[in-house]
Amino acid sequence: MIARLRSLLLPLALAATALPGAAQQAPAPQPGTVQAAPARPAPAQADVYDAQVVATYPHDTGAYTEGLLWHDGALYESTGRDGQSQVRKVDLASGKVLEARDIPPDQFGEGLALLGGRFTSLTWKEGVAHRWSEDGLALLSSGPYPYEGWGLTSDGQSLIASDGSATLRFLDPEDFSLRRAVTVTLQGRPISRINELEMIDGLIYANVWYTPYILAIDPANGEVRRVVDLRPIVEQVPVSDRDSVLNGIAWDAQGKRLFVTGKNWPTLFEIRLVPRSAEAE
């Protein structure tokens, strides 16, 4: 599965050739025949970006990162694994955990988002979501969540959630009712294992589990607009556990800073996205 995802993502993003079945000009209809429905437009091409490391910061190797975001001068992180799951406030420069709240030990923590003055964190298979105060991370409430929990972000109106499939759901932040859904596609092909999410300048950036790529997804239709190749960063991280994968995207909108890390990684990277030239492709 890992090899299949790796081999699928980058070749499709590079878009060297048209996909089979791409729309072609149809012959003119003959008199007395019924004209077929027009072919669908060809899928949008995705631009490829490399990541330039701007700075590095320490990251807790005990943090099995599931959700990551930047708010009011600090990182907020949700971590997973049974008996180890937390929601945390973290100092960027030192990596020190400033505040931490435990998730019940029989629950596996997942994505984290901020909307409406409170944090929402998900659990993996337990069907529970937790609400935390913006100030102090006090537990406000816990209640049912109707989907498998993976990544979570917000567009300011809805919570946007992944569940490990190719589907992104836009949910009412109060009761998690479904407002709409899109299928994530890269050049017309669904991409599953969509994981941690971050809304950045109108696009949803997403980790793809077990791959060294981040996708930037159009929230209107699910089409991937950018593929960020993080292989050089992933390859330099000294981890031996196969589950210690790239996961965690945070955006400092005011400072225009982008941060990435991974599960149990010792380092958090501040990166700058650089368009890959046609010559490099």
ZITA-V99167 format. One record per pair of residues at least 24 apart in sequence whose ideal C-beta (glycine too) atoms are under 7 Angstrom apart, sorted by the first residue. I is the first residue (numbers start at 1). GAP is how many residues later the second one is. If there is no record, write none. Layout:
I_GAP / I_GAP
//
This chain:
2_208 / 5_188 / 5_203 / 5_205 / 5_206 / 6_205 / 9_177 / 9_199 / 9_202 / 9_204 / 9_218 / 10_217 / 10_219 / 12_174 / 12_175 / 12_177 / 13_33 / 13_35 / 13_173 / 13_214 / 14_34 / 14_267 / 15_30 / 15_31 / 15_172 / 19_168 / 19_169 / 43_142 / 43_144 / 43_145 / 43_180 / 44_179 / 44_181 / 46_140 / 46_141 / 46_178 / 46_179 / 46_180 / 46_181 / 47_178 / 47_179 / 47_228 / 48_179 / 48_181 / 48_228 / 48_233 / 49_177 / 49_179 / 49_224 / 49_225 / 49_226 / 49_227 / 50_179 / 50_224 / 50_226 / 51_177 / 51_179 / 51_182 / 51_220 / 51_222 / 52_219 / 52_220 / 52_222 / 53_180 / 53_216 / 53_218 / 54_216 / 54_217 / 54_218 / 55_215 / 56_211 / 56_213 / 57_35 / 57_36 / 57_38 / 57_211 / 58_36 / 58_37 / 58_208 / 58_209 / 59_36 / 59_202 / 59_206 / 59_207 / 59_208 / 59_209 / 60_35 / 60_37 / 61_203 / 61_205 / 63_201 / 64_199 / 64_200 / 65_182 / 65_183 / 65_196 / 65_197 / 65_198 / 66_43 / 66_44 / 66_45 / 66_130 / 66_181 / 67_43 / 67_44 / 67_45 / 67_54 / 67_85 / 67_129 / 68_128 / 68_180 / 68_181 / 68_182 / 68_193 / 69_43 / 69_45 / 69_129 / 69_181 / 70_180 / 70_181 / 70_182 / 70_189 / 71_43 / 74_24 / 75_175 / 76_36 / 76_43 / 78_31 / 78_32 / 78_33 / 78_34 / 78_43 / 79_30 / 80_28 / 80_29 / 80_30 / 80_44 / 81_27 / 82_24 / 82_26 / 85_24 / 87_25 / 87_32 / 87_34 / 87_45 / 87_50 / 89_48 / 99_37 / 99_38 / 101_31 / 101_36 / 101_38 / 103_27 / 110_39 / 110_40 / 111_38 / 111_39 / 111_40 / 111_41 / 111_50 / 111_85 / 111_86 / 112_40 / 113_39 / 113_40 / 113_41 / 113_46 / 114_40 / 115_39 / 115_44 / 115_58 / 116_57 / 120_32 / 120_39 / 122_27 / 122_30 / 123_26 / 124_24 / 124_25 / 129_47 / 145_31 / 146_30 / 150_45 / 151_43 / 151_44 / 151_45 / 151_46 / 151_55 / 152_45 / 153_44 / 153_45 / 153_46 / 153_51 / 154_45 / 155_44 / 155_64 / 160_37 / 160_44 / 162_32 / 162_33 / 162_35 / 162_44 / 164_29 / 165_27 / 166_24 / 166_25 / 166_26 / 166_28 / 168_26 / 168_36 / 168_54 / 182_39 / 182_40 / 183_39 / 184_33 / 184_38 / 184_40 / 185_37 / 185_38 / 185_39 / 186_38 / 191_24 / 191_33 / 195_52 / 196_51 / 196_52 / 196_53 / 198_51 / 198_52 / 198_53 / 200_51 / 205_44 / 207_39 / 207_40 / 207_42 / 209_36 / 210_35 / 212_34 / 214_35 / 228_45 / 230_30 / 233_36 / 237_25 / 237_28 / 237_30 / 238_28 / 239_25 / 239_26
//
